[in-house]
Amino acid sequence: MLERELTPLSRWRFYPRGLLALALATFVLFLARGMILPFLVIYFAQVVGLGEALVGAGIALSSAVGVGATLALASTIDRYGARRVLLYALLALAVVHATLWLGQEPLVFLVLMCAFGISVNVYWPASDTLATAFLPPTRAGEVFALQRLANAFGLGIGGLLGGLLVSDGKLTAYRSLFLLSAAGVLLAAVLVTLLVPPAHCGHRTASSRGRTGWARVLGNRRFLASQVVLLLAVAGFTQFQVSVPPFLRSEADFSERAIGLLFALNMLVVGAQVPVARWIGKTPLAYLFAGTGLGWALAYTVIALAPKEPFLAFLGALLYSVAELLFVPAARAVVIALADPEHRARYLAFSSVVWAIGWGGSAWIAGTLLERGTSLTLWGGTIVMMVGMSLLAWGFARWLEPRPLSLSFVDEEVGTDGG
């Protein structure tokens, strides 16, 4: 069927049932995670009183431990299957969410953040590998747009609900929030078990195992160039979830309820992710990264002025969300575009490591700067980094496009397993 003959509603019939079921589970998971993610730094740094610097260090530690776990366990995705590894990661994440509120002493907090980092960083490559197995590589952008749509709606609704549940800022409310979040993560695992079938995730060959597989990844210079750009982009992506909430609470007198509304606004904008992914279809990936950087530089400039005019926080969130529509399809699709099919799980695992380094490192630096009251340095540095990322992406334009990649629907039929 030709693309122009498809209505927005009928396009959903051309997604495999397994992929749609995975998107449903992703929505439930991020609804649960969204209840706590916007308030994680607020809870530990400001409610419990551990301080932004220690909390930032804890997030960095969780990412570092997660990097080790990802590198050590990446081959298990090929060996045991992405779906099985995904289920184990979700079960571990449910346990972590149920106990994370207990981290009210520095040592306990750091131990729990290590467990948090392992479960999260194993989840991502397993989830991505499973998701991309349902459609051809040429439609990878759609796969990640659909997954991002699911987690954005989950984060938005979860953030809104979380803000309402902890609006009084009391420890007991936060404890209930963590336990409710854990129940949601467990429900996501049940949905994967019942609704998502195993999918063919590529052939396992001798070159896919051991050092040879990693040597192929590390020898792909085009891929490594894309990950340098991605590292900077992830650092900018992180600030909206990690730095913006405590900054607005402490310096702009925002309540948890108002912060939840910011994430609800992000959800509404990201609701256009799938049609935007189709619209930007064959746009070079370098242009998408460059546009993202410039958009986020403008967004954080506006957010930095929110203590003087609170309305600017919502305008900044809107600008951030619009730029995010460009970032999400490109960030994961570039991995599929540059990866050898038989090593896809390892490429996705390496990209998850880049995400963990960008997330943890920027969170650590941001936490230290916020605790010292040097938010001007934080936002100024972030803005400069986003502009630098745009220029770097532009410079790597040819490196990021080794072969044509469509982020949109193409005129091909989904197999009979697509439903």
Secondary structure, DSSP 8 states (H G I E B T S, - for coil): --GGG--TTGGGGGS-HHHHHHHHHHHHHHHHHHTTGGGHHIIIIIIS---HHHHHHHHHHHHHHHHHHHHHHHHHHHHH-HHHHHHHHHHHHHHHHHHGGG--SHHHHHHHHHHHHHHHHHHHHHHHHHHHTSS-GGGHHHHHHHHHHHHHHHHHHHHHHHHHHTTT--HHHHHHHHHHHHHHHHHHHHHHHHH----------GGGSHHHHHHHHHT-HHHHHHHHHHHHHHHHHHHHHHTHHHHHHHHS---HHHHHHHHHHHHHHHTTHHHHHHHTTT--HHHHHHHHHHHHHHHHHHHHTTTT-THHHHHHHHHHHHHHHHHHHHHHHHHHHHS-GGGHHHHHHHHHHHHHHHHHHHHHHHHHHHHTT-HHHHHHHHHHHHHHHHHHHHHTTTTT-SS----S--S----GGG-
